[in-house]
Amino acid sequence: MSKYISIFFLTLMACVFLFFILSSVFSGGGNPAEEAVHTFGTLIVLLLSFLISRVYVLIDAVKKK
């Protein structure tokens, strides 16, 4: 179980790092919608990290059968 938790946090950290690096490169500055994009982007990154860790659980469950 700790393997899947570490996969979750590893993908979460990598995705958040890439999200903020890429968003700072492409930000035009001064746009009021930018904060909303950061909020929704962070939520999407969190959900995708959870889905990636769940996929690893499913792959291991199929391998054991």
C-alpha positions in Angstrom: 0.0 0.0 0.0 2.8 2.4 0.7 4.1 1.8 -2.8 0.9 3.4 -4.2 1.0 6.3 -1.8 4.5 7.1 -2.9 3.5 6.8 -6.5 0.7 9.3 -5.8 2.9 11.9 -4.1 5.7 11.5 -6.7 3.3 12.1 -9.6 1.6 14.9 -7.7 5.0 16.7 -7.0 6.2 16.2 -10.6 2.9 17.5 -12.1 2.6 20.5 -9.8 6.2 21.4 -10.5 5.7 21.2 -14.3 2.3 23.0 -14.1 3.8 26.0 -12.3 6.9 26.1 -14.4 4.9 26.0 -17.7 2.2 28.4 -16.4 4.8 31.0 -15.5 6.4 30.7 -18.9 3.1 31.1 -20.8 1.5 33.7 -18.5 0.9 37.1 -20.0 0.7 38.9 -16.7 -2.1 40.9 -15.3 -4.9 38.7 -16.5 -7.7 38.2 -13.8 -8.6 34.8 -15.1 -5.0 33.6 -14.4 -5.9 32.8 -10.8 -8.9 30.7 -11.8 -6.7 28.8 -14.3 -4.2 28.1 -11.5 -7.0 26.9 -9.2 -8.6 24.6 -11.7 -5.3 23.4 -13.0 -4.1 22.4 -9.6 -7.4 20.5 -9.0 -7.0 18.7 -12.3 -3.4 17.8 -11.5 -4.5 16.4 -8.1 -7.2 14.3 -9.7 -4.9 13.0 -12.4 -2.3 12.0 -9.9 -4.9 10.1 -8.0 -6.0 8.3 -11.2 -2.4 7.4 -12.1 -1.9 5.8 -8.7 -5.3 3.9 -9.1 -4.2 2.6 -12.5 -1.0 1.2 -10.9 -3.3 -0.6 -8.3 -5.4 -2.0 -11.2 -2.4 -3.2 -13.1 -1.0 -5.0 -10.1 -4.4 -6.6 -9.4 -4.6 -7.9 -13.0 -1.0 -9.2 -12.8 -1.8 -11.2 -9.6 -4.8 -13.0 -11.2 
